[in-house]
Structure formats: C-alpha cells, structure tokens
C-alpha cells in the first residue's frame, strides 16, 4: 500500500490542517509547502512584513505556525489575482 505524500494539494495535507490547525512546522516543511529555499525564506522574513514570523523553541530549533503559512500563501494568491493587465498590482 502506497502512502500519500502530504503536499498542499493532497487530501492528507487537507486532513492534517483540519485536525491540527495550530500545528507547528519545521523549516524543511516550510520549504516543501511554499517551494522556496531556506535563504529565500530568510530574505522574506527580513523584507516582507506579511511573511509569518518564526517561533524560536531553542537556540537551534525554529518552527512556524502552519495556519499562518497557509494564510500567507492565500494572501499572495489573492494579490496575484488582482494584478492589472499591465503587470502591476492594483492598489
């Protein structure tokens, strides 16, 4: 029996977010969910005030709230849908 990967489009992912809405995710999971490198995530944290902030659990362990990461993705998707025909975002 094959195990379904937990990707944003999978039913396993949807079930996980419903069952654990306050679930904390690791940097590896963040890169898998949003498809960006750790370096790019670091840049987003410094330059994008809407990007979810990490939670430092110890000196070597940081996590993010899954709910916040999914909300950020929804925000970016909504902004994309409001792009004007000239390629610039509408105000």
C-alpha positions as CSV (number, residue, x, y, z in Angstrom):
1,X,0.0,0.0,0.0
2,X,1.4,3.4,-1.0
3,X,1.4,6.3,1.4
4,X,0.1,9.6,0.1
5,X,2.6,12.4,0.3
6,X,1.5,15.3,2.5
7,X,1.7,18.2,-0.1
8,X,-0.6,21.2,-0.2
9,X,-2.7,19.7,-2.9
10,X,-3.1,16.3,-1.2
11,X,-6.1,15.1,0.8
12,X,-3.6,14.1,3.6
13,X,-2.5,17.7,3.8
14,X,-6.1,19.0,4.0
15,X,-6.9,16.5,6.7
16,X,-3.8,17.5,8.7
17,X,-4.7,21.2,8.6
18,X,-8.2,20.4,9.7
19,X,-7.1,18.1,12.5
20,X,-4.2,20.2,13.7
21,X,-4.9,23.9,12.8
22,X,-2.3,25.1,15.3
23,X,0.3,22.6,14.1
24,X,3.9,23.8,14.1
25,X,6.1,23.1,11.0
26,X,9.8,22.9,10.6
27,X,11.9,24.9,8.1
28,X,12.1,21.8,5.9
29,X,8.3,21.6,5.8
30,X,8.1,25.4,5.1
31,X,10.4,24.9,2.1
32,X,8.3,22.0,0.9
33,X,5.0,23.8,1.3
34,X,5.9,27.1,-0.4
35,X,8.7,25.8,-2.7
36,X,11.3,28.3,-1.7
37,X,14.8,27.8,-0.3
38,X,15.8,28.5,3.3
39,X,17.8,31.5,2.1
40,X,14.8,32.9,0.3
41,X,12.7,32.4,3.4
42,X,15.2,34.3,5.4
43,X,15.0,37.2,2.9
44,X,11.2,37.2,3.0
45,X,11.3,37.3,6.8
46,X,13.5,40.4,6.6
47,X,11.8,42.2,3.7
48,X,8.1,41.1,3.7
49,X,6.1,42.3,6.8
50,X,3.3,39.9,5.9
51,X,5.5,36.8,6.0
52,X,4.9,34.6,9.0
53,X,7.4,35.0,11.8
54,X,9.3,32.0,13.1
55,X,8.9,30.8,16.7
56,X,12.3,30.0,18.4
57,X,11.9,26.9,20.5
58,X,15.5,26.7,21.5
59,X,18.9,28.1,20.3
60,X,18.9,25.6,17.4
61,X,15.2,24.9,16.7
62,X,12.7,27.2,14.9
63,X,9.2,26.5,13.8
64,X,6.3,28.3,12.1
65,X,2.5,28.0,12.6
66,X,1.0,26.1,9.6
67,X,-2.1,28.2,9.8
68,X,-0.1,31.4,9.4
69,X,1.9,30.0,6.5
70,X,-1.2,28.9,4.6
71,X,-2.8,32.3,5.2
72,X,0.3,34.0,3.7
73,X,0.0,31.8,0.7
74,X,-3.7,32.7,0.3
75,X,-2.7,36.4,0.6
76,X,-0.1,36.1,-2.2
77,X,-2.6,34.2,-4.3
78,X,-5.2,36.9,-3.8
79,X,-2.6,39.6,-4.7
80,X,-1.8,37.7,-7.9
81,X,-5.5,37.7,-8.9
82,X,-5.6,41.5,-8.6
83,X,-2.7,42.1,-11.0
84,X,-3.7,44.6,-13.6
85,X,-3.2,43.9,-17.3
86,X,0.0,46.0,-17.4
87,X,1.6,43.6,-14.9
88,X,1.4,45.9,-11.9
89,X,-0.6,45.1,-8.8
90,X,-3.7,47.2,-8.3
91,X,-3.9,49.4,-5.2
